[in-house]
Amino acid sequence: MPKLIDVTELILRDAHQSLMATRMAMEDMVPACEDIDKAGYWSVECWGGATFDSCIRFLNEDPWERLRTFRKLLPNSRLQMLLRGQNLLGYRHYEDGVVDRFVENAAENGMDVFRVFDALNDVRNVRRSIKAVKRAGKHAQGTICYTVSPLHTITGYVELAEQLVELGCQSICLKDMAALLKPQPAYDIVKAIKQACGEETRVHVHVHSTTGVTLVSLMKAIEAGADCVDTAISSLSLGPGHNPTESLVEMLEGTGYETKLDKACLNRIKLHFAKIRPRYAQFLSNITGVETDIFDSQIPGGMISNMESQLKQQGAGDKLTEVLLEVPRVRKDAGYPPLVTPSSQIVGTQAVFNVMMGRYKVLTGEFADLMLGYYGTCLGTRNQQIVDLAAKQSKKDPINGRPADLLKPEWEELRSQALALKGCDGSDEDVLTYAMFPQVAEKFFVARHEGPKNLGKDPAKAAPAPAAAPANGGKKPDSNSGPVLVPITYEVKVDGKAHKVTVAPA
């Protein structure tokens, strides 16, 4: 009898986040939910990642209501979300009490599976959220962010898996956000985790498709014992997105493995999103083929197009190659962090600054925090000269402890600030929305009564790109730490000469 391989469908979250900037409106997902619910997936990823931000920033949609709607429309499915550990769904560390409340409310509103990760693979930054998921009686999936460097080894990934199992995770996810996971490492890592943690330990594998090799990687991971793999329905797949669900089903035929997904349901899901996709043409990634250069730069596909756009706006479109060469050097100086939100944006933006201004003539506030340990610990040793520069610029000392340990309880203050805003309904959900994105939430609360916007119906109705914010010393509207969320114009002086640099979201 063929071995059953479980599948997590990404169409309701990461698929449209990766291909169309997370702009898909809820009303365009609702008609497919009945077939998604009946198709036979192990789980359906539908929340977390950038969806929370996009809902309130662009779509005038309450993300909590989106979750409740999915819960009603997918009664037979495990709902899954991506949670950034101590960052939750924002871009800074939150105090433990806020982490507890967020997880509790997400669980109460219908979330079943919490895929918890930290951008630096610092287990200290996921411990509290995993504990909160367990306390809520939900499935805690500990996540390993896959990357390649002279320091990242199979042994190191296995040790991470063992630590996550010790924290009580019911499954382990090997998360390849930049399509770097080649077939043989996929086999070797999954096999080693199974041997070290026990065959009963569930291993899930998440890959993107940008480099063109990762469907083979999924096959090798399955042969090594992976229990579940992530895919996206074919009409919203490939490019910087994911491998097609239907291709996985067909690939396994005759191999001794099967998914038991309902092909008729898959076909109807495919046809629905094939009709929806063209309406979001203005948001679609312009990476439609294969980008093997990512094996060298390790930049997630969506970041490359954003970097190119940034440089062209500055009349420096010919500098892209230099930036792509600079990214690995910046990453080495930072101790080889994996490049995933928010570390990918932090390293990428600093690389742009280095090329435009001269190496480390200007440090972004986020990169300084990364160098000083305020995001956590990286596997490698940080360049001490850059650490000293960061300390001098930010007037802060480096730290070695868990960043959240420096935070004071903040729930009551967040609550009082949120309740003072027009349109806030006083619920914990609204307070948490405010906590994630204070300035965006303030505008959303006021406009919420107008109802959701669909940016895909008519290109003429699509929201224009946000205007560049005034120069502000590198600080963003929502916090003093995190990646760039809206285009920001920096005014800097190098050797007495004034420069303007606009950094766009990644």
Rosetta blueprint (number, residue, H / E / L):
1 M L
2 P L
3 K E
4 L E
5 I L
6 D E
7 V E
8 T E
9 E E
10 L L
11 I L
12 L L
13 R L
14 D H
15 A H
16 H H
17 Q H
18 S H
19 L H
20 M H
21 A L
22 T L
23 R L
24 M L
25 A L
26 M H
27 E H
28 D H
29 M H
30 V H
31 P H
32 A H
33 C H
34 E H
35 D H
36 I H
37 D H
38 K H
39 A L
40 G L
41 Y L
42 W L
43 S E
44 V E
45 E E
46 C E
47 W E
48 G E
49 G L
50 A L
51 T H
52 F H
53 D H
54 S H
55 C H
56 I H
57 R H
58 F L
59 L L
60 N L
61 E L
62 D L
63 P H
64 W H
65 E H
66 R H
67 L H
68 R H
69 T H
70 F H
71 R H
72 K H
73 L H
74 L L
75 P L
76 N L
77 S L
78 R L
79 L E
80 Q E
81 M E
82 L E
83 L E
84 R L
85 G H
86 Q H
87 N H
88 L L
89 L L
90 G L
91 Y L
92 R L
93 H L
94 Y L
95 E L
96 D H
97 G H
98 V H
99 V H
100 D H
101 R H
102 F H
103 V H
104 E H
105 N H
106 A H
107 A H
108 E H
109 N L
110 G L
111 M L
112 D L
113 V E
114 F E
115 R E
116 V E
117 F L
118 D L
119 A L
120 L L
121 N L
122 D L
123 V H
124 R H
125 N H
126 V L
127 R H
128 R H
129 S H
130 I H
131 K H
132 A H
133 V H
134 K H
135 R H
136 A L
137 G L
138 K L
139 H E
140 A E
141 Q E
142 G E
143 T E
144 I E
145 C E
146 Y L
147 T L
148 V L
149 S L
150 P L
151 L L
152 H L
153 T L
154 I H
155 T H
156 G H
157 Y H
158 V H
159 E H
160 L H
161 A H
162 E H
163 Q H
164 L H
165 V H
166 E H
167 L L
168 G L
169 C L
170 Q L
171 S E
172 I E
173 C E
174 L E
175 K E
176 D E
177 M L
178 A L
179 A L
180 L L
181 L L
182 K L
183 P H
184 Q H
185 P H
186 A H
187 Y H
188 D H
189 I H
190 V H
191 K H
192 A H
193 I H
194 K H
195 Q H
196 A H
197 C H
198 G L
199 E L
200 E L
201 T L
202 R E
203 V E
204 H E
205 V E
206 H E
207 V E
208 H L
209 S L
210 T L
211 T L
212 G L
213 V L
214 T H
215 L H
216 V H
217 S H
218 L H
219 M H
220 K H
221 A H
222 I H
223 E H
224 A L
225 G L
226 A L
227 D L
228 C E
229 V E
230 D E
231 T E
232 A E
233 I L
234 S H
235 S H
236 L H
237 S L
238 L L
239 G L
240 P L
241 G L
242 H L
243 N L
244 P E
245 T H
246 E H
247 S H
248 L H
249 V H
250 E H
251 M H
252 L L
253 E L
254 G L
255 T L
256 G L
257 Y E
258 E E
259 T L
260 K L
261 L L
262 D L
263 K H
264 A H
265 C H
266 L H
267 N H
268 R H
269 I H
270 K H
271 L H
272 H H
273 F H
274 A H
275 K H
276 I H
277 R H
278 P H
279 R H
280 Y H
281 A H
282 Q H
283 F H
284 L L
285 S L
286 N L
287 I L
288 T L
289 G L
290 V L
291 E L
292 T L
293 D L
294 I H
295 F H
296 D H
297 S H
298 Q L
299 I L
300 P L
301 G H
302 G H
303 M H
304 I H
305 S H
306 N H
307 M H
308 E H
309 S H
310 Q H
311 L H
312 K H
313 Q H
314 Q L
315 G L
316 A L
317 G H
318 D H
319 K H
320 L H
321 T H
322 E H
323 V H
324 L H
325 L H
326 E H
327 V H
328 P H
329 R H
330 V H
331 R H
332 K H
333 D H
334 A L
335 G L
336 Y L
337 P L
338 P L
339 L L
340 V L
341 T L
342 P L
343 S H
344 S H
345 Q H
346 I H
347 V H
348 G H
349 T H
350 Q H
351 A H
352 V H
353 F H
354 N H
355 V H
356 M H
357 M H
358 G L
359 R L
360 Y L
361 K L
362 V L
363 L L
364 T L
365 G H
366 E H
367 F H
368 A H
369 D H
370 L H
371 M H
372 L H
373 G L
374 Y L
375 Y L
376 G L
377 T L
378 C L
379 L L
380 G L
381 T L
382 R L
383 N L
384 Q H
385 Q H
386 I H
387 V H
388 D H
389 L H
390 A H
391 A H
392 K H
393 Q H
394 S H
395 K L
396 K L
397 D L
398 P L
399 I L
400 N L
401 G L
402 R L
403 P H
404 A H
405 D H
406 L H
407 L L
408 K L
409 P L
410 E L
411 W H
412 E H
413 E H
414 L H
415 R H
416 S H
417 Q H
418 A H
419 L H
420 A L
421 L L
422 K L
423 G L
424 C L
425 D L
426 G L
427 S L
428 D H
429 E H
430 D H
431 V H
432 L H
433 T H
434 Y H
435 A H
436 M H
437 F L
438 P H
439 Q H
440 V H
441 A H
442 E H
443 K H
444 F H
445 F H
446 V H
447 A H
448 R H
449 H H
450 E H
451 G L
452 P L
453 K L
454 N L
455 L L
456 G L
457 K L
458 D L
459 P H
460 A H
461 K H
462 A L
463 A L
464 P L
465 A L
466 P L
467 A L
468 A L
469 A E
470 P L
471 A L
472 N L
473 G L
474 G L
475 K L
476 K L
477 P L
478 D L
479 S L
480 N L
481 S L
482 G L
483 P L
484 V L
485 L L
486 V L
487 P L
488 I E
489 T E
490 Y E
491 E E
492 V E
493 K E
494 V E
495 D L
496 G L
497 K E
498 A E
499 H E
500 K E
501 V E
502 T E
503 V E
504 A L
505 P L
506 A L
